[in-house]
Amino acid sequence: MTKDGSPPSVANRGSPIRHSGFGHSFVIRHSSFVIVLLAAGCISVDVTRETRTASSAAQATAPANKAVAPSAEARLTELGLKLPEANKPSATLTPIVIVGNLAFVSGHTSRAADGKAITGRVGEELTVAQGKDAARQVGLSVLATLRNELGSLDRVKRVVKTLGMVNSPAGFKEQPQVINGFSELLIEVFGKERGLGARSAVGVASLPGNVAVEIEAIFEIER
C-alpha cells in the first residue's frame, strides 16, 4: 500500500520502469507485472511502453526475398533464336575450358546460319551493319558452345569479359559498333545485369580464312 492508502501502480507486462530515488536510478522489469516502489522523499517514475508488435518484429528480421534470375533458355524461345551446331574440338584446341566457376570460350569466327563462313574486311568488302550481323552470328555460335558444355544456358551467371576482333583496314574506327552485335545478343538473352560485361573491340589486319569477325569470351557459371 502507498502512503495515501491506494494500491501500488501496476504496468503492462514487459514495460520497462525507470526509477530514481536517493540519487540512484534503475529499471525494474517483472515477467508478469511491475510494481513501482515508492521511496520516502522525492521520487520520479518514467514508464515507457513497447509498441512494437510481433508482426512488425518478424517483418524486421525476415530476410529480403531474392530476385529470381530470368531463364536464358526461355528467352531464346521467346526471341525465336535457333542455335547452330556447337564447335567441335580439334587436335590443337578445345572450344571451351572450365576452370572453377569460370568458362573460357575460345575464339569463334563469323558463320552464317547454314555454316558458311562470313568473310571480308569490314569497311571495304562489308558494311558496318553487315559486320554487326556477323558479330551477332558469332554470339549464337558461342551460346551453342556454352549450352553444349553446360547442358543449359541457365547455368550462366554472367558475362565477365569479351574480346572482339574485327577484320578491317587501316583507319577503320568503328570496331565497337561491329562488336555491339555480339554484346546486344547476350543482353537480350541474359538480361542487362548478367549479359553486360567488360569488353575490348579491336581491329586486325586479317583473320583466319579472311572471316569478318572473331570473338572470345569469359563467363561466370553455376557449378
WOZIJO-V986433 format. One line per field, one symbol per residue. phi: phi as a letter, one per 40 degrees, with the letter a starting at -180 (. if undefined). psi: psi as a letter, one per 30 degrees, with the letter a starting at -180 (. if undefined). burial: I if it has 24 or more other ideal C-beta (glycine too) atoms within 12 Angstrom, else O. A space follows every 50 residues. Layout:
BEGIN
phi = ???
psi = ???
burial = ???
END
This chain:
BEGIN
phi = .cccgccccbbcdgccbbbbafgbbabbbbcbabbcccbcgcbabbbbcc bccccccccccccccccccccccccdcccgcbcccccbcbcbabcabbbg bbbcccdbbcbcdcgcccbhcchbcbccccccccccccdccccccccccc gacccccacbabbbbbcaccgcbbddcccddccccccccbgcccccbcab bbcbcabdggccabbbabbcbcc
psi = klegflllkkllkfkkkkkkkhglklkkkkfelkkjkklkaklkkjkjkk fkleeeeeeefkkkkkkkkkkeeeeeeefhkkklkkkklafflkfkkkjb gkjjklkklkklfgfkkjllkkfdfkleeeeeeeeeeeeeeeeeeeeeef ekfffkelkekkjkkkjllkfkgheeeeffeeeeeeeeefleeffjalkk jlklfllkgglekkkllkkklk.
burial = OOOOOOOOOOIOOOIOIOIOOOOOOOOIOOOOOIOIOOOOOOOOIOOOOO OOOOOOOOOOOOOOOOOOOOOIIOIIOOOOIOIIOIIOOOOOOOIIOOOO OOIIIIIIIIIOOOOOIIIIIIIOOIOIOIIIIIIIIIIIIIIIIIIIII OOIOIIIIIIOIIIIIIIOOOIOIIIIIIIIIIIIIIIIIOOOIIOIOIO IIIIOOIOOOIIIIIIIIIIIOO
END
